[in-house]
Amino acid sequence: LWRGIVMLNEYENYLINSGKSSNTVKSYVLHIKNYMTWIQDTYGQDMERLYRANVLDYIAYLKNIKKLTAQSINAKLSALISLNTFLMDSGIQSDIVVTNHDSIKVQVQYASPSIISKQEVEQFRQTILTHQGIRDYTIVTVMAYAGLRISEVLNLKIDDCDIVAKELVVNGKGNKQRTVYLNDKIINAIKEYLQQRHSDSEYLFTSRQRDKLNRTRINQIFNQYSDQITPHTLRHFYCSNALECGYSIHEVANQAGHSNIHTTLLYSNPSKDKMKQKANLL
């Protein structure tokens, strides 16, 4: 067990030094910890390296016993692939025992991932403005009409925002920087917020307790006022809405910071409601 803990700590440092986000580090370490526990429970031994036979048994266990979805299994396999690379880089083993080819094939749903309408977004914005105030209203507006991830919103700095040029410099996943163009809804919200903002922090969104707003607090606010709308569904809405408003696939990919154009292509599909309407025409 002690050896496993040491390996896990070294693996965590490896991920951090590789520039992985804090969320990725947490989830990968948790997945590997669960795999180590499964190895111990199944074989009565600590994990010292990866064996393909064990990995295949684990996949079968996740599918047939745990009955996890393909997405959940693939998330765990991504962590194992990453661990395999770490073990090879560390000289602990020299063979590749798990690759992306082991991932469970997922049939991508044809419907657009966006499940909320513009009317629902506008009602949510108004609810937040009424009950939470201008700061949280501005955050929701930026997410809905600029498509930023929650981490990108929280990391925004005052200097990243050019109200005159209507531009926002966003530091996205993998330290990739992009320029996002803002509509008047966002500009007006930011202007109002800045007039009421009282902080010396370099970060745009602050709280009374912190120089930088906390992710947990944002999630609490969303959970309080909606069962359906989350920071991620607002990002889905942005991509779908932008395409409907005439943006090209490449323009949406650029603005949303998608590294893979296939991610953006999903939003070009009709919504589930539109598909159900078409089904009634058959």
Disulfide bonds with the S-S distance in Angstrom:
none
